[in-house]
Every structure is written in structure tokens, then in C-alpha cells.
Amino acid sequence: MLNFDADRFLRIQNGALALSRPLQQVVETLRAEGAENLFFLGAGGAGKLMEPAAQLIARRCDFPVYLENAAELVAVGSANLGSRSIVVIPSLSGTTREAVAVLDYAQQRGARVISLTAHQDSPVATQADYTFTAFAEDDTSSESFYLQSLVIALTLLNGLGRYEELEATLAELTRLPGLLVEIKKAFEPRAAAIAQTIQHDDYHILTAAGPAWTEAWYYGTCILEEMQWIRTRPVHASDFFHGTLELVEAGVSVLVFKGDDASRPLVERVERWLPSVTDRMTVIDTAEFALPGVSPQVRALIPHVLIATVLERVSAHLEVLRDHPLTTRRYYRRLDY
């Protein structure tokens, strides 16, 4: 595979999953001590990656969960954030200004803060009440954060009697890093072909639903825009026919992501319509990925993880074809803004 170190990937994802038991213990302890709600408070892409976990909790139980923009919450406040709140703050670097600010804000209000970082000596890690550090970098952080937040969500649901299969699910997830490597290998020719096809495009519409929607937003915003300087329009599949459809015409590239979950028909509706307008539709369907030993129930929990792992392969080819390294920035962390 192009510019890919399988051993490194396995170390990182296994490292993230190795935090499962300690994460469980903290969440269970805080619930036993009377926690009444949960806030996912991240900045930028790291914050967005918490969305599938937040939605999973909200859709399966009545325990209040909030997915907030960190900077906005500090600016406007929340009557629900207080001494009986669990706050989860993801930050890859652990130095993001907004993450540090919201951590301080939450602790001032008595909340107990769990940090998910890649660097143990960072401000977010050292100031949190409970710190979980699993080294990762930009090309591996999506899967890592997705899996850690999934463990938090499933643990909470299990404690509330809304997900009894926790132990079996965690056992299946331990197989996932190795399976993701195999999926990458199998997808590599297609990743190269996709990158070849889209390398000259300066605009993409991205659409998905369910957990896969988060990855559509993240890939458009944090990879294609930030790392490749390509304009994008991520739009949820259920909103596609409420505005964005008017932007589609011959030659417009649309990236469509389909997961193995109940939201799939929303994406299939868009998929059926697009060929009548454009010949530039690219579909990535998690149903095509082999996951031996992983049940349909667990597959439905991880479409965003699967799509993230194959899109990393597309990005690896895209940066070479465009002669634009994914680490190149003009403004991000280059200027004071």
C-alpha cells in the first residue's frame, strides 16, 4: 500500500481499544456518583468525531447527552452544565485553544472532565480529571477517536440497561484493527482509481446519513478543505433534496457514503437520483467490506470507522497525484488568529 505502515496503524488502533476497560470504569464510577448528563465538548474535527457516539446515546435512551461546539458553549453558556455533568473533551494535540478554554469552563462549574488525547503532557491531558492518552496522528485519529467515544457510549447505555451486549461487542471490536488493515489492502486499487478520477476537481459535494454522515462532513472539511485546499459542500442525505440538489449538474463530483445501518435508505434515494443529472458520482458502501467475526449489529455501529479507514487510502494517493502533502497548511497553526 502506498505510504502506509501497517504495524504503526495496528499499534495506534489497538492502543485506542486498550483504553476500553479504564474508560468503562470511569464512566461507571461517575454514573454511580450521580452524574445526570453527558457533554461531548470538542473543537473542530475532533469535536465532530464525537457525533456518532452522542447520537447513539440520544437515540437509545433518555439520559441527556449534549454535543456542543466548545467555543460557542464558553461564549453563551449552558444551564445544563454543572456539578453532575460528565464532560468528554477530545483533542489530538491536547493544545487546541478552544479545548483548553472549555475544559477550564467546565471545571469551574464543577463538571468532571474526561480527556481523550494523543499526548499525555499536553494542557488538556494534564488538566482533566481523567486522562486517556492513545498516541495517534492525523491519518489515524478518526478511527481512534471514533472507537474511544463508542466505548463511552456503549458503557453508558449498558449501565442504563439499554445495551446488554457490551462485553460481546468489545470482544468483536478487538478484532477490528486487523480487519481494517485487510479492508485497506482490498480497497487500495479502488482508492487509487478514485484519487485518479477526482484529482483535478476543485469542488465536491459529499453526502451520507447516520454515523457515516459525520465522516462525510469530516472528510470534506478537515481533509479535502484543510489538507488539500479543495472546496466542498457536505450535506446530510436527508437534506440533499432541500437545496443542494440545485447545485448538481453535469460534471459535478458527488461523493456518496453508505453504511450498514437504518439510515441507508436515505442515502440510496440520493444515489438513485444522481445519475440522471451527473456522471461524476462516487459511491463507497460499507456493505462491500469483509468483516469476518463481526456481527451485523456491530457493523451497524461502525460505518463511520470503515469509511474513514478507506478514505485514508484515497487521501494517500490524492496527495501524491496533486503534489500537495497532507501536512501542508497556509494558515492553520501557522498564524495567530
Phi, psi and omega in degrees: 000144183294123174048049182226130178250102184297320181297318178298314180300315181296319178300317184291311183288322174295326177296320178296316181289336177295343178277358186303309182296311177300321177298316178304312184299318181293312181299317180295321179296314182294323176295317180296332179276001172106017177301136185246350176201170183226132176244129166262114186234092178237169178246142176059219184298320180300321177294318180298327182295346178279350187301313180301321179294317179297317180293323179300315178296311185297328184272351183243351179205175181257013175290124186295128177228138183233130173250107188239151170286123188302311183295321181290322179298319177297323182288320188250343178082175177207126179291345184268349182269120182195203187291345178253025179255140167262129179242129177249122181240110175269137176203113183302308181283331186077008182240357184304127187306313183293326179292318178296318182294318182287331176297312179298318180299315182295318181292326177299333180265008173088003181289155175262127189251128172255125177252142174242109183224173176254357185222114188291336182264013182278161180302316180297320180291316186285335183268343182290157176288325179226121185248130176237115185245123174226112184303136175203166174228178188308320186281353181233357189286331181301306180300318182300310180292320178302314184290318179296316180291328176296318178299317178299314182296313182293325178296315178298314179298320179297316180295335179268004179076021183251000177206094186276350186265025187303309184296318179294322179294315179298323178296320177293321182295333178296337178279344192297315182306314178297322178293325179295323176298317179294322177296317177302314181300313182294328184275347188308312178299321179291321178300317179296321181291319178298313180299320179298320183289322189258001189302330184263355180290139176252011182200134176223142165262133177240136182218150180189180176212170181061207180302329181296336180300320179302318181290329175297314178297313184296316182293319178295313187280310189269340179253296184294318180282301185292317189263346179232355177059040178251131180288139180223164174224087173289134178216132178298141183303326180288344177258357187301322183268018177237051177135300189294332180304332181288348178271351183272130175209177182305131178091351179279128180279128176235124178259122187243125181245124181244132179250169178268065182212180187293343181278355186308317180300331178297321180285321181296329176298315178295318181299322179292325186279322189305318183298343178284350185237320183225150176259013184247050178259129176242120183250129171244120189240116182293342178296341181276353185268132180283128178225068181300135180086359178251124185286158175304325180298317181284324176304321181293343180272347192231025179300326179295324178294315182294316181292321178300320186288329177276330176294331174301325178291320176299315181298321180300320178284323184295319182293330178285313181297324182269357183051047183222092180304145181294344179272355183282129177227152171262320188238319189300119182057018175254334182234164173269113182224000000 
